[in-house]
């Protein structure tokens, strides 16, 4: 029997580097949930969790005397919440865990753009330290093919906006996203967007097919040719060769990575 005091709405996902964090669901699912490559939250309808339930969970964690140094706000993009709701949640977290080292969250570029400079600065001052953004690619044509809902310019604008507020970013590029046909432009333009943003962290994941290759092809609005492991590593090599990063930390530590 599970004795953990949080009753999670499964499935639950988090970045590899949040393995020691308390995962606190403040939303269920993803507000966009239309990307052709992503099946993470397809079984869920996006909902916003009641603030009273969130406080109950924080109270239980405190009573169980579970040591908490970091908290990750789940699910898919908690940053879609209004600034006032996010501030209420962060203030509750600080009430129960004043010695917390970090609060982080997934985000979409459009979530950031929907907030003013002063709102982002407020969130940073309250304790939001890091956002994880799945850029996936810097190639506009490929972003359309996967129905990302973002483009090169909106992504750069959003990430620079959060950077100016002092919020650190960890961005993800999806190797193999366009298959062989779009591999070169995917690698080159992904390096371009990363170079403009200069995020604190960059990571690559590899495209996977949880429901099979044919399922992905039906949702991909282009000519998709699957890549083998060597080709995927060659794409990664080209991406890295084209990056010009000053102080970014690069990781290839996801379970999907071959290298």
Backbone as CSV, one residue per row, in Angstrom:
resi,resn,N_x,N_y,N_z,CA_x,CA_y,CA_z,C_x,C_y,C_z
1,UNK,0.844,-1.197,0.000,0.000,0.000,0.000,0.881,1.250,0.000
2,UNK,0.526,2.226,-0.840,1.294,3.461,-0.926,0.974,4.372,0.249
3,UNK,1.982,4.675,1.065,1.780,5.506,2.241,2.117,6.969,1.981
4,UNK,2.492,7.304,0.733,2.868,8.686,0.453,1.642,9.575,0.563
5,UNK,1.754,10.728,1.214,0.568,11.549,1.518,-0.053,12.286,0.325
6,UNK,0.537,12.222,-0.856,-0.062,12.862,-2.028,-0.702,11.805,-2.919
7,UNK,-1.939,12.026,-3.280,-2.644,11.129,-4.193,-2.523,11.721,-5.599
8,UNK,-1.525,11.251,-6.359,-1.236,11.839,-7.668,-2.272,11.461,-8.720
9,UNK,-2.521,12.408,-9.611,-3.312,12.154,-10.805,-2.339,11.658,-11.870
10,UNK,-2.284,10.351,-12.060,-1.314,9.741,-12.968,-1.727,9.928,-14.435
11,UNK,-0.735,9.908,-15.359,0.708,9.788,-15.122,1.328,11.117,-14.693
12,UNK,2.475,10.999,-14.039,3.213,12.173,-13.582,4.590,12.170,-14.242
13,UNK,5.003,13.323,-14.756,6.307,13.447,-15.410,7.097,14.577,-14.763
14,UNK,8.422,14.433,-14.826,9.299,15.486,-14.323,10.628,15.398,-15.050
15,UNK,11.382,16.492,-15.127,12.702,16.453,-15.756,13.663,15.560,-14.967
16,UNK,14.663,14.971,-15.635,15.619,14.105,-14.934,16.282,14.773,-13.730
17,UNK,16.570,16.061,-13.838,17.283,16.746,-12.757,16.397,17.049,-11.550
18,UNK,15.095,16.748,-11.655,14.190,16.964,-10.521,13.923,15.672,-9.755
19,UNK,14.826,14.716,-9.862,14.597,13.404,-9.251,14.545,13.442,-7.731
20,UNK,15.114,14.460,-7.125,15.088,14.559,-5.666,14.061,15.592,-5.187
21,UNK,13.274,16.124,-6.109,12.309,17.167,-5.760,10.959,16.571,-5.372
22,UNK,10.212,17.309,-4.567,8.808,16.989,-4.337,8.037,17.429,-5.575
23,UNK,7.300,16.500,-6.181,6.477,16.831,-7.334,5.107,17.262,-6.810
24,UNK,4.780,18.522,-7.024,3.530,19.083,-6.538,2.652,19.438,-7.735
25,UNK,1.594,18.676,-7.933,0.675,18.962,-9.041,-0.201,20.165,-8.697
26,UNK,-0.070,21.205,-9.496,-0.927,22.385,-9.335,-1.901,22.500,-10.506
27,UNK,-1.614,21.751,-11.562,-2.547,21.560,-12.673,-2.520,20.074,-13.027
28,UNK,-3.492,19.638,-13.785,-3.490,18.279,-14.328,-3.486,18.378,-15.841
29,UNK,-2.521,17.701,-16.480,-2.440,17.728,-17.932,-1.699,18.934,-18.470
30,UNK,-1.876,19.178,-19.761,-1.215,20.275,-20.473,-2.278,21.145,-21.132
31,UNK,-2.142,22.448,-21.025,-3.159,23.352,-21.559,-3.181,23.354,-23.088
32,UNK,-2.061,23.010,-23.729,-1.990,22.940,-25.195,-2.342,21.530,-25.661
33,UNK,-1.515,20.568,-25.321,-1.788,19.134,-25.513,-2.140,18.768,-26.954
34,UNK,-1.524,19.451,-27.921,-1.816,19.173,-29.332,-0.577,18.793,-30.133
35,UNK,0.582,18.727,-29.500,1.813,18.407,-30.217,1.743,16.969,-30.746
36,UNK,2.110,16.783,-32.000,1.962,15.470,-32.630,2.904,14.424,-32.055
37,UNK,4.016,14.844,-31.466,5.022,13.899,-30.965,4.782,13.501,-29.512
38,UNK,3.934,14.241,-28.801,3.826,14.088,-27.349,2.548,13.363,-26.953
39,UNK,2.726,12.270,-26.202,1.589,11.494,-25.696,1.498,11.567,-24.165
40,UNK,2.274,12.457,-23.563,2.408,12.473,-22.112,1.079,12.691,-21.395
41,UNK,0.290,13.619,-21.886,-0.925,13.983,-21.159,-2.203,13.749,-21.965
42,UNK,-2.114,12.907,-22.984,-3.277,12.667,-23.830,-4.426,11.995,-23.066
43,UNK,-4.109,11.320,-21.966,-5.140,10.632,-21.179,-5.820,11.566,-20.170
44,UNK,-5.390,12.827,-20.135,-5.923,13.770,-19.161,-6.590,14.966,-19.834
45,UNK,-7.613,15.480,-19.185,-8.191,16.756,-19.575,-7.566,17.821,-18.688
46,UNK,-7.155,18.938,-19.287,-6.485,19.974,-18.508,-7.432,20.578,-17.479
47,UNK,-6.980,20.573,-16.229,-7.737,21.193,-15.146,-6.774,21.902,-14.200
48,UNK,-7.294,22.882,-13.510,-6.520,23.628,-12.516,-6.890,23.110,-11.131
49,UNK,-5.892,22.779,-10.363,-6.133,22.185,-9.048,-6.563,23.247,-8.037
50,UNK,-7.495,22.891,-7.199,-7.993,23.799,-6.175,-6.888,24.136,-5.172
51,UNK,-6.774,25.400,-4.832,-5.719,25.854,-3.935,-5.833,25.213,-2.556
52,UNK,-7.074,24.903,-2.151,-7.271,24.239,-0.861,-6.685,22.847,-0.834
53,UNK,-6.819,22.117,-1.946,-6.244,20.777,-2.036,-4.720,20.841,-2.019
54,UNK,-4.169,21.857,-2.678,-2.711,22.028,-2.699,-2.196,22.273,-1.280
55,UNK,-2.882,23.121,-0.535,-2.444,23.391,0.837,-2.586,22.152,1.718
56,UNK,-3.646,21.385,1.506,-3.814,20.139,2.280,-2.626,19.203,2.071
57,UNK,-2.177,19.108,0.818,-1.047,18.224,0.512,0.245,18.741,1.146
58,UNK,0.459,20.036,1.082,1.654,20.613,1.695,1.637,20.391,3.211
59,UNK,0.473,20.526,3.780,0.322,20.316,5.219,0.639,18.872,5.596
60,UNK,0.161,17.914,4.793,0.426,16.500,5.054,1.912,16.169,4.916
61,UNK,2.533,16.710,3.876,3.970,16.483,3.678,4.744,16.989,4.896
62,UNK,4.351,18.149,5.382,5.007,18.725,6.555,4.801,17.839,7.779
63,UNK,3.578,17.337,7.948,3.280,16.493,9.108,4.038,15.175,9.061
64,UNK,4.237,14.647,7.851,4.978,13.394,7.693,6.484,13.587,7.878
65,UNK,6.889,14.846,8.024,8.295,15.210,8.216,9.179,14.701,7.078
66,UNK,8.636,14.780,5.874,9.405,14.427,4.675,10.321,15.601,4.334
67,UNK,11.628,15.376,4.265,12.534,16.491,3.960,12.333,17.002,2.539
68,UNK,12.078,18.277,2.403,11.837,18.885,1.091,12.777,20.069,0.909
69,UNK,13.635,19.976,-0.097,14.550,21.070,-0.418,14.217,21.726,-1.761
70,UNK,13.551,20.941,-2.630,13.160,21.468,-3.934,11.735,21.019,-4.254
71,UNK,11.002,21.885,-4.942,9.658,21.533,-5.379,9.512,21.818,-6.866
72,UNK,8.968,20.819,-7.575,8.680,20.977,-9.003,7.176,21.055,-9.178
73,UNK,6.715,22.126,-9.820,5.291,22.334,-10.049,4.859,21.613,-11.318
74,UNK,3.998,20.615,-11.157,3.491,19.836,-12.286,2.043,20.279,-12.546
75,UNK,1.392,19.922,-13.674,1.854,18.979,-14.682,2.601,19.701,-15.820
76,UNK,1.963,19.655,-17.024,2.663,20.012,-18.250,3.182,21.427,-18.356
77,UNK,2.433,22.398,-17.876,2.906,23.782,-17.951,2.196,24.627,-16.902
78,UNK,2.640,24.479,-15.669,2.028,25.210,-14.559,2.101,26.722,-14.752
79,UNK,3.027,27.189,-15.577,3.173,28.622,-15.826,1.978,29.219,-16.561
80,UNK,1.078,28.376,-17.034,-0.138,28.885,-17.690,-1.070,29.533,-16.666
81,UNK,-0.902,29.206,-15.399,-1.727,29.808,-14.353,-1.487,31.313,-14.283
82,UNK,-2.491,32.018,-13.823,-2.338,33.464,-13.661,-1.243,33.759,-12.637
83,UNK,-0.686,34.933,-12.729,0.369,35.317,-11.793,-0.132,35.285,-10.354
84,UNK,-1.354,35.740,-10.134,-1.898,35.754,-8.768,-2.022,34.345,-8.211
85,UNK,-2.457,33.386,-9.026,-2.567,31.996,-8.556,-1.201,31.403,-8.278
86,UNK,-0.253,31.666,-9.175,1.104,31.156,-8.957,1.721,31.748,-7.690
87,UNK,1.494,33.037,-7.473,2.035,33.677,-6.265,1.400,33.085,-5.009
88,UNK,0.115,32.814,-5.063,-0.551,32.188,-3.916,0.051,30.822,-3.611
89,UNK,0.305,30.046,-4.669,0.892,28.709,-4.493,2.304,28.804,-3.936
90,UNK,3.107,29.690,-4.499,4.489,29.845,-4.043,4.527,30.314,-2.582
91,UNK,3.634,31.240,-2.232,3.592,31.719,-0.845,3.186,30.612,0.123
92,UNK,2.279,29.736,-0.313,1.904,28.585,0.509,3.096,27.645,0.701
93,UNK,3.812,27.398,-0.391,4.996,26.538,-0.323,6.004,27.095,0.678
94,UNK,6.242,28.400,0.592,7.215,29.032,1.500,6.719,29.014,2.955
95,UNK,5.406,29.043,3.120,4.830,28.974,4.469,5.159,27.641,5.137
96,UNK,5.052,26.569,4.377,5.284,25.237,4.953,6.750,24.812,4.865
97,UNK,7.457,25.328,3.857,8.866,24.946,3.673,9.718,26.193,3.449
98,UNK,9.940,26.974,4.510,10.680,28.234,4.374,12.141,28.064,3.983
99,UNK,12.688,26.860,4.204,14.103,26.633,3.895,14.311,26.054,2.499
100,UNK,13.302,26.133,1.664,13.356,25.562,0.320,14.487,26.185,-0.505
101,UNK,15.177,25.336,-1.281,16.270,25.821,-2.132,15.813,26.254,-3.527
102,UNK,14.739,25.592,-4.051,14.363,25.892,-5.433,12.917,25.508,-5.722
103,UNK,12.259,26.345,-6.515,10.949,26.033,-7.083,11.080,26.118,-8.591
104,UNK,10.593,25.097,-9.290,10.718,25.062,-10.744,9.426,24.568,-11.368
105,UNK,9.339,24.704,-12.700,8.110,24.343,-13.397,8.389,24.154,-14.881
106,UNK,7.561,23.330,-15.541,7.503,23.336,-17.000,6.823,24.630,-17.439
107,UNK,7.114,25.061,-18.662,6.459,26.254,-19.207,6.450,26.193,-20.724
108,UNK,5.505,26.891,-21.328,5.495,27.141,-22.761,5.905,28.594,-22.979
109,UNK,6.500,28.874,-24.126,6.900,30.249,-24.421,5.698,31.186,-24.353
110,UNK,4.551,30.714,-24.827,3.349,31.552,-24.801,2.875,31.836,-23.378
111,UNK,3.154,30.900,-22.447,2.832,31.153,-21.043,3.618,32.357,-20.532
112,UNK,4.872,32.421,-20.928,5.745,33.524,-20.490,5.297,34.830,-21.127
113,UNK,4.996,34.780,-22.425,4.594,35.990,-23.149,3.283,36.565,-22.630
114,UNK,2.457,35.722,-22.018,1.172,36.202,-21.499,1.334,37.007,-20.215
115,UNK,2.544,37.007,-19.654,2.800,37.731,-18.410,3.655,38.969,-18.677
116,UNK,3.415,40.001,-17.906,4.179,41.243,-18.065,5.563,41.088,-17.450
117,UNK,6.436,42.017,-17.766,7.782,42.011,-17.186,7.711,42.085,-15.657
118,UNK,6.816,42.929,-15.148,6.706,43.092,-13.698,6.159,41.819,-13.034
119,UNK,5.235,41.113,-13.718,4.700,39.866,-13.170,5.784,38.797,-13.083
120,UNK,6.607,38.699,-14.121,7.695,37.728,-14.098,8.707,38.069,-13.001
121,UNK,8.969,39.341,-12.821,9.881,39.760,-11.753,9.296,39.434,-10.379
122,UNK,7.969,39.582,-10.253,7.290,39.214,-9.004,7.443,37.726,-8.707
123,UNK,7.250,36.913,-9.737,7.362,35.454,-9.572,8.779,35.065,-9.175
124,UNK,9.764,35.714,-9.803,11.156,35.444,-9.455,11.439,35.841,-8.009
125,UNK,10.966,37.014,-7.615,11.196,37.492,-6.251,10.512,36.593,-5.223
126,UNK,9.363,36.028,-5.606,8.627,35.153,-4.686,9.327,33.815,-4.495
127,UNK,10.074,33.369,-5.542,10.799,32.106,-5.384,10.817,31.184,-6.584
128,UNK,10.219,31.597,-7.726,10.288,30.772,-8.925,11.674,30.930,-9.539
129,UNK,12.461,29.873,-9.488,13.870,29.974,-9.863,14.180,29.476,-11.269
130,UNK,13.431,28.448,-11.730,13.819,27.758,-12.951,12.595,27.278,-13.713
131,UNK,12.617,27.457,-15.044,11.557,26.909,-15.892,12.185,25.971,-16.927
132,UNK,11.460,24.920,-17.226,11.857,23.954,-18.247,10.958,24.160,-19.464
133,UNK,11.575,24.390,-20.612,10.808,24.675,-21.816,11.206,23.712,-22.924
134,UNK,10.243,22.939,-23.397,10.491,22.050,-24.522,10.396,22.830,-25.815
135,UNK,11.527,23.360,-26.263,11.550,24.092,-27.530,11.342,23.120,-28.691
136,UNK,11.896,21.934,-28.561,11.829,20.830,-29.535,12.670,21.095,-30.772
137,UNK,12.502,22.270,-31.405,13.252,22.604,-32.616,13.268,24.116,-32.792
138,UNK,14.264,24.587,-33.529,14.303,26.001,-33.894,13.876,26.212,-35.330
139,UNK,13.385,25.167,-35.970,13.002,25.245,-37.382,11.493,25.476,-37.499
140,UNK,11.099,26.619,-38.049,9.687,26.985,-38.108,8.832,26.000,-38.902
141,UNK,9.351,25.517,-40.026,8.567,24.578,-40.830,8.308,23.286,-40.063
142,UNK,9.309,22.830,-39.316,9.155,21.612,-38.520,8.219,21.839,-37.338
143,UNK,8.275,23.016,-36.741,7.377,23.331,-35.633,5.919,23.304,-36.086
144,UNK,5.678,23.717,-37.326,4.323,23.635,-37.874,3.906,22.184,-38.107
145,UNK,4.846,21.382,-38.591,4.539,19.976,-38.878,4.170,19.188,-37.632
146,UNK,4.706,19.595,-36.490,4.408,18.880,-35.241,3.310,19.582,-34.436
147,UNK,2.761,20.660,-34.990,1.674,21.401,-34.340,2.084,21.889,-32.953
148,UNK,3.255,22.507,-32.890,3.802,22.943,-31.611,3.054,24.136,-31.018
149,UNK,2.517,24.993,-31.871,1.836,26.170,-31.361,2.775,27.305,-31.001
150,UNK,4.048,27.149,-31.343,5.072,28.169,-31.114,5.892,28.303,-32.392
151,UNK,6.643,29.401,-32.516,7.587,29.514,-33.619,8.911,30.069,-33.099
152,UNK,9.863,30.205,-33.993,11.209,30.650,-33.622,11.144,31.964,-32.845
153,UNK,10.430,32.954,-33.406,10.410,34.290,-32.803,9.701,34.320,-31.455
154,UNK,8.561,33.647,-31.351,7.832,33.664,-30.076,8.638,32.970,-28.983
155,UNK,9.344,31.916,-29.361,10.152,31.188,-28.384,11.306,32.046,-27.879
156,UNK,12.005,32.688,-28.801,13.126,33.553,-28.405,12.625,34.712,-27.539
157,UNK,11.547,35.326,-27.977,10.993,36.470,-27.244,10.591,36.061,-25.825
158,UNK,9.911,34.912,-25.705,9.465,34.450,-24.399,10.614,34.117,-23.470
159,UNK,11.590,33.375,-23.984,12.712,32.952,-23.133,13.605,34.118,-22.723
160,UNK,13.785,35.091,-23.611,14.575,36.270,-23.246,13.828,37.124,-22.223
161,UNK,12.508,37.116,-22.320,11.687,37.867,-21.364,11.848,37.304,-19.960
162,UNK,11.793,35.977,-19.841,11.968,35.366,-18.519,13.411,35.531,-18.032
163,UNK,14.346,35.474,-18.966,15.766,35.650,-18.609,16.001,37.041,-18.025
164,UNK,15.366,38.058,-18.638,15.515,39.425,-18.146,14.935,39.595,-16.740
165,UNK,13.972,38.736,-16.398,13.383,38.778,-15.050,14.231,38.016,-14.034
166,UNK,15.270,37.342,-14.513,16.153,36.614,-13.614,15.785,35.159,-13.408
167,UNK,14.775,34.678,-14.158,14.367,33.280,-14.050,15.244,32.427,-14.961
168,UNK,15.899,31.434,-14.418,16.763,30.564,-15.209,15.918,29.646,-16.094
169,UNK,16.516,29.189,-17.192,15.784,28.302,-18.093,16.610,27.068,-18.449
170,UNK,15.891,25.971,-18.579,16.456,24.723,-19.074,15.638,24.336,-20.287
171,UNK,16.265,24.308,-21.462,15.499,24.079,-22.689,15.834,22.704,-23.274
172,UNK,14.837,22.113,-23.918,14.979,20.780,-24.483,14.821,20.815,-26.001
173,UNK,15.740,20.123,-26.690,15.670,19.920,-28.138,15.424,18.435,-28.373
174,UNK,14.560,18.107,-29.320,14.175,16.717,-29.556,14.873,16.167,-30.802
175,UNK,15.924,15.390,-30.576,16.690,14.790,-31.665,15.822,13.805,-32.449
176,UNK,15.924,13.881,-33.777,15.179,12.967,-34.639,13.756,13.408,-34.923
177,UNK,13.388,14.591,-34.448,12.002,15.056,-34.537,11.477,15.096,-35.972
178,UNK,12.333,15.494,-36.910,11.894,15.610,-38.304,12.324,14.462,-39.186
179,UNK,12.967,13.457,-38.585,13.454,12.342,-39.384,14.582,12.771,-40.314
180,UNK,14.924,11.908,-41.262,16.042,12.161,-42.160,15.812,13.363,-43.071
181,UNK,14.587,13.538,-43.530,14.297,14.601,-44.510,14.625,15.981,-43.959
182,UNK,14.329,16.215,-42.687,14.492,17.552,-42.112,15.613,17.617,-41.080
183,UNK,16.450,16.595,-41.051,17.462,16.485,-40.006,18.429,17.666,-39.984
184,UNK,18.958,18.030,-41.137,19.972,19.084,-41.193,19.399,20.431,-40.763
185,UNK,18.263,20.809,-41.322,17.692,22.107,-40.967,17.245,22.136,-39.502
186,UNK,16.797,20.983,-39.006,16.426,20.872,-37.596,17.633,21.136,-36.698
187,UNK,18.753,20.499,-36.987,19.960,20.657,-36.171,20.500,22.085,-36.228
188,UNK,20.589,22.637,-37.424,21.169,23.974,-37.607,20.300,25.056,-36.973
189,UNK,19.002,24.996,-37.231,18.117,26.036,-36.691,17.884,25.883,-35.194
190,UNK,17.987,24.671,-34.684,17.905,24.472,-33.236,19.118,25.090,-32.549
191,UNK,20.274,24.966,-33.170,21.477,25.616,-32.630,21.319,27.138,-32.669
192,UNK,20.727,27.656,-33.737,20.526,29.100,-33.853,19.655,29.647,-32.731
193,UNK,18.566,28.937,-32.441,17.659,29.448,-31.408,18.294,29.361,-30.031
194,UNK,19.052,28.302,-29.792,19.744,28.153,-28.512,20.809,29.248,-28.355
195,UNK,21.499,29.561,-29.434,22.530,30.601,-29.387,21.946,31.967,-29.025
196,UNK,20.740,32.248,-29.523,20.105,33.529,-29.226,19.621,33.597,-27.779
197,UNK,19.138,32.487,-27.269,18.574,32.467,-25.914,19.658,32.407,-24.839
198,UNK,20.732,31.651,-25.108,21.797,31.442,-24.118,21.210,30.975,-22.773
199,UNK,20.502,29.854,-22.768,19.897,29.370,-21.520,20.953,28.831,-20.559
200,UNK,20.575,28.715,-19.314,21.507,28.165,-18.324,21.757,26.681,-18.564
201,UNK,20.720,25.979,-19.052,20.835,24.539,-19.294,20.230,24.195,-20.655
202,UNK,20.899,23.275,-21.347,20.405,22.752,-22.624,20.451,21.237,-22.544
203,UNK,19.386,20.586,-22.974,19.403,19.130,-23.015,18.769,18.639,-24.308
204,UNK,19.179,17.448,-24.710,18.571,16.812,-25.867,17.913,15.506,-25.435
205,UNK,16.742,15.254,-25.990,16.036,13.995,-25.836,15.893,13.403,-27.228
206,UNK,15.541,12.153,-27.313,15.367,11.509,-28.618,13.885,11.193,-28.836
207,UNK,13.409,11.494,-30.024,12.024,11.197,-30.377,11.728,9.717,-30.170
208,UNK,10.602,9.434,-29.516,10.197,8.044,-29.308,8.787,7.850,-29.858
209,UNK,8.399,6.602,-29.991,7.109,6.272,-30.593,6.319,5.357,-29.655
210,UNK,5.737,5.904,-28.579,5.031,5.061,-27.609,3.845,4.303,-28.204
211,UNK,3.271,4.832,-29.277,2.144,4.157,-29.930,2.513,3.667,-31.335
212,UNK,3.829,3.585,-31.584,4.297,3.052,-32.853,4.617,4.125,-33.875
213,UNK,5.481,3.766,-34.808,5.939,4.694,-35.840,4.791,5.182,-36.722
214,UNK,3.907,4.290,-37.117,2.814,4.662,-38.014,1.874,5.677,-37.372
215,UNK,1.690,5.540,-36.072,0.843,6.496,-35.344,1.438,7.897,-35.439
216,UNK,2.768,7.994,-35.261,3.424,9.302,-35.347,3.341,9.856,-36.768
217,UNK,3.555,9.019,-37.760,3.514,9.473,-39.150,2.161,10.078,-39.508
218,UNK,1.107,9.495,-38.972,-0.242,9.997,-39.274,-0.458,11.394,-38.695
219,UNK,0.231,11.699,-37.603,0.057,13.001,-36.952,1.083,14.038,-37.412
220,UNK,2.116,13.590,-38.104,3.194,14.463,-38.577,2.841,14.953,-39.980
221,UNK,2.694,16.239,-40.160,2.257,16.770,-41.448,3.440,17.039,-42.381
222,UNK,4.200,15.986,-42.643,5.345,16.068,-43.546,5.771,14.661,-43.931
223,UNK,6.873,14.576,-44.649,7.405,13.277,-45.070,8.407,12.790,-44.028
224,UNK,7.980,11.855,-43.182,8.843,11.404,-42.097,9.536,10.095,-42.444
225,UNK,10.885,10.104,-42.344,11.701,8.908,-42.530,12.480,8.660,-41.252
226,UNK,12.193,7.564,-40.597,12.818,7.257,-39.310,14.338,7.187,-39.427
227,UNK,15.030,7.639,-38.387,16.480,7.641,-38.347,16.979,6.494,-37.475
228,UNK,18.143,5.926,-37.847,18.756,4.917,-36.990,19.634,5.596,-35.941
229,UNK,20.229,4.795,-35.061,20.989,5.371,-33.947,22.180,6.196,-34.414
230,UNK,22.887,5.728,-35.420,24.051,6.466,-35.928,23.616,7.809,-36.508
231,UNK,22.536,7.811,-37.252,22.034,9.054,-37.845,21.573,10.038,-36.774
232,UNK,20.975,9.523,-35.720,20.552,10.383,-34.620,21.754,11.035,-33.936
233,UNK,22.811,10.269,-33.755,24.023,10.811,-33.128,24.709,11.806,-34.064
234,UNK,24.646,11.567,-35.357,25.198,12.521,-36.319,24.434,13.845,-36.287
235,UNK,23.115,13.754,-36.131,22.312,14.976,-36.010,22.689,15.741,-34.750
236,UNK,22.872,15.012,-33.663,23.293,15.632,-32.406,24.655,16.299,-32.568
237,UNK,25.557,15.649,-33.272,26.897,16.200,-33.510,26.811,17.522,-34.272
238,UNK,25.986,17.567,-35.315,25.830,18.791,-36.095,25.241,19.912,-35.239
239,UNK,24.255,19.572,-34.439,23.655,20.561,-33.535,24.709,21.156,-32.606
240,UNK,25.507,20.298,-31.981,26.524,20.772,-31.041,27.604,21.587,-31.736
241,UNK,27.972,21.191,-32.954,28.986,21.929,-33.713,28.534,23.360,-34.017
242,UNK,27.238,23.552,-34.170,26.717,24.868,-34.548,26.382,25.751,-33.349
243,UNK,26.426,25.179,-32.134,26.115,25.994,-30.961,27.289,26.901,-30.603
244,UNK,26.945,28.087,-30.132,27.932,29.052,-29.642,27.415,29.562,-28.297
245,UNK,27.700,28.794,-27.269,27.161,29.070,-25.943,28.259,29.524,-24.994
246,UNK,27.937,30.495,-24.157,28.939,31.076,-23.267,29.041,30.339,-21.933
247,UNK,27.883,30.169,-21.260,27.921,29.592,-19.921,26.849,28.519,-19.728
248,UNK,26.347,27.970,-20.790,25.299,26.953,-20.699,25.876,25.591,-20.323
249,UNK,25.115,24.842,-19.540,25.460,23.457,-19.211,24.650,22.554,-20.121
250,UNK,25.325,21.676,-20.865,24.642,20.758,-21.779,24.546,19.374,-21.153
251,UNK,23.340,18.760,-21.273,23.149,17.414,-20.739,22.465,16.531,-21.774
252,UNK,22.887,15.284,-21.777,22.236,14.264,-22.601,21.964,13.067,-21.684
253,UNK,21.136,13.333,-20.656,20.987,12.363,-19.567,19.593,11.759,-19.475
254,UNK,18.788,11.932,-20.505,17.449,11.366,-20.496,17.523,9.873,-20.901
255,UNK,16.547,9.106,-20.459,16.542,7.669,-20.748,16.495,7.392,-22.246
256,UNK,16.009,8.342,-23.037,15.894,8.139,-24.486,17.207,8.304,-25.230
257,UNK,18.199,8.934,-24.607,19.459,9.235,-25.290,20.313,7.994,-25.490
258,UNK,20.853,7.837,-26.713,21.775,6.730,-27.001,23.194,7.081,-26.596
259,UNK,23.502,8.384,-26.601,24.836,8.864,-26.248,24.703,9.903,-25.152
